[in-house]
């Protein structure tokens, strides 16, 4: 019988021969295992390096970081009272469990009281603001000549008159009460 050339198919055998050797599978498995081990080692090294850099960066403050004033929302802020309360002359008014409008109402009451009664400086006790009518009365009490003299009478009359838009620049003016 003539010897055939070695080919992939051997016609003398009734089955297909396995051309992949066991040695190649072993080499591939060992190579794959070594590749996984080396990759794991490199990733562990990289993680350690990055953690060290993160610790160094954590201690430094970023130049782009905003300060407390810059973190606030732009004006007008809807809640003027920090921490759900309003500071007033008797003390702090707690508004935590009250309606959202309670801050406005409390501030409105304080402002009305200041407009009605005036305001004094807590350190010196001097009067900072007075209602207009009371300020006029007090001025006339302190300076009685201003009320009795002709110049004083003219000044009082001028303070009560206002030039209206209907006067068209004429001297005629409306008198306020």
C-alpha angles and dihedrals in degrees: 000000000000120000114242124221114259105264134159092263120053108200093194093067121068092219137055114261121231108242095181107092124219089233091064092053091051092049091049092049093048091046092049091049092050091048091053092048093049092046091049090050092050092048091050090051091048092050091052092050092049093048091053090051091048091054091051093048093045091064093051122078115231115244088224094055114119122234123229094271093051092050092062117097117254121275133302095055113196095217112049095175113079115220097016097289144095126228112226137167095267091046142280117329111215113220101173099116098032134096118283091249092057092088091056092045093050093048091046090054091050092049092048090051091051092049092047102041103021128234133269130200107253093214101048103018093230119144110256100179137008135185110266097245092049091047091053091048092048092048091052091047092052094045110034092172090066091064099043103041124084091243090053092050090049091049091051091048092048092048090057097046124080130187110242127208090245092063091073092212096310119134093249111109140174119254118228122214 
